[in-house]
Amino acid sequence: MSRVRIEAVVFDIGWVLLRMNYRPILEFLEARGAATQQRDAVMERIALEAHESGRMHGQALLERLAALTAEPVSLADVHAKWLDMFVLDTAMFELAHRLSERYRVYLLSNIGDLHWAHVSREYRLHALGHGALPSYLAGVMKPHAAIYAQAEKRFALTPQHTVFIDDRAENISAACSRGWHGIVHADYPRTLAALRALEVSC
């Protein structure tokens, strides 16, 4: 008899379905006089958390990025570079598609409006599975408990029958504290093995 019965699989996006490369935007800014040695410091200066929590629209984020440079830059160029950071993880993407045929599959990601519009357009992530809750619409980011509570309500999730796949241990810990199962994603083989350990048919 099965130890657990998984009914819903929830995926993060960044570093799970899509790998991310910040070098294009950082090199673009640095070539125009911005100090970009510490990526986290740059993200703090542009108030990325406020953007991904929906408190700051994408236009304001682009203006903050442009303000980092010593020479004038167009917001159109900044926008293009800000979008140029995603690489599809084909194996994980196909896994999510396969699972959506047998389970309810959802997306739960810390992401702002600019990137969400881009990944929806380029990779059709908005159509993957059965629903998505980007943090900018939730008004709160992982690992805050409120975003998991919203996901439970919006998607009618039963925690003990839900597994969450995310690359950050603190996000998984927050989900598990609510009774979800969790997998800290490192790569496709290990995530596949962890799903199978939960008797998820992959």
N, C-alpha and C positions, 0 to 999 in steps of 0.2 A: 504494500500500500504506500502511496506517495507521502513523503514527509510534508510537502507543501504543494499547493495548487496555484500556480501562477496564472493569472488571468490578464494582467496588464504589464507591459514592458515600457518603461519611460526612459528616453534617451536625452542626454545632454547633446549639444551640438559641437561646440568648440573642443578640439582635441579628442572627440569621439567620432562624430560623423565627418567633421571637417578638421584637417590640420591647419594650423595658423602660422603665418610668417610675417612678423612685424617689420622685417628689414626694409621692404620697399618704402613704407611711409617714413621710417626713421632716417633712412639714407636721403630721402627727398628733403626732409626738414634740415638735416645736418648739412647738406650741400648748400643750403641757403642761410646758414649761420646759426641754426638752433643747436642747443646743447642737448644731445640725446643719448649720452653714454649709459644712463640708467633708465631702462624702459619703464619700470614701475614709477619712477619719479615723473616721467613724461605723462603717464596715464593719470597720475594724481593731479598734475598741473592743469590738465584739460578737463578735470572733473568727470572722468569716465564713469565713475559710480553713479553720479547724478544723472548722466545720460542714460545709462543702462537701467536705471530705476524709473525712467520716464519723467524725471523732474526737469530735464533739459533737452530740448529738441535738437535734432541733428544739425540744423543750421548753426546753432550756437556752438556746438562741438567743433564744427569746421572752422568757425571764427576763432575759437581758442587755439586750435592747431595752427592756423595761419599766423596768429599773434606770437608764436614761439620763434618765428624766423626773423633774421636781421634785415632781410630784403623783402619787398612786396611779393606776394604770391597770389594767384587767383584761387578762389574757393573751388572752382571747377577742377583745377589740378589737384588740390588737397583732397577733394572728394574722391577723385579717381584713385589716388594712392591709398586712401583709407579703405577703399573696397578691395584693393589688390593684395589680399593677405590670406586667401583661402585656397586649400587644396583638398579635393574630395578624397576621403578614405573609401575607396571603392568596396573593399571587403565589408566594412562596417555598414555602409549604405545598403549594400545588397542584403546583409543580415537583417537590417531593419525592415526591408521590403518583404523578405521571407516570413519574418515573424508576424507581420501585419496580416498575413493570410490565415493565421491560426489564433492570434492573440490581439487584444486591443493595444495599439502602439501609439505613444504620445511623445511629444517633445517638450522639454522643460529646460530653458537655457537663459543664462545671463547675457542679454544682447540688446543693443539699442535699435532705434527705428531704421537707421541707415543700413546697418548690416542685415537686419531682418528683411528689408525690402530687397536687398541684393541677393541673399541666399535663397529667397523665395523665387526670384526671377531666374537666377542662374542654375539653381539645383532643384527647384520646385519643392523645397523642404516644407512649405506650407501645405502641400498635398500629400506628404508622407504620413502614412498611418491614419490616425483617427482624430487628431487634434494637436494643437500646440499652445503653449503658454510662454511667450517671451517675457522676460522680466520687465521690459519697459511698459508693457501693458498691465502687468501685475502690480506695478508700482513699488516693487520690493525685489531684492535679489537673494539668491541662494548664498549662504546657508540659512537665511532668516526663516523661521518657522512659518511665517505667513504665506510664503509662496507655495509651500507644500500643502498648506491648508486650502489655498485657492485651487491648486491642481486636484486635490481630492474632491472638492465640491464640483468643479467644472467638469471633470471627467468621470465622476461617480466612482472613484477609486476605493477599493477596499484595501487598506494598508497591508494586511497579511497576505494578500493575493497579488501584490504589486512588487515589481523589482525595478530599481533605478540604476542606470548605468551612467557614471560621471567620472571624469578624470581626477577630481579633487576629493581627497579623503574627507575633508570637513563637510562637503556637500552630501556625501554618502552617510556620514555620521548623523547629520541632521535628519535625513530621511529615515534612517534606521531607528532614531529616537521616537519616531511617530509610528513605528511598527512595520515600515516597509522593509523589504529585502534590498540589499545594495551590493553593487559590484564596482570597485574602483578600477576604472579602465586603464590599462597600460598598452595593450595591443590586442589585435583580433583573436589570436589563438587563446590567450588567457581568458578573455571575456567569453569566448565561445565555450571554453571548458567550465567556467563558472556558471554559465546559463545551464549547461547540461547537468551540472551538479545539483541545480534546482529542479531538474527534470523538465526543463523547458525544451520543447521539440524544435530544434534549429535546422 
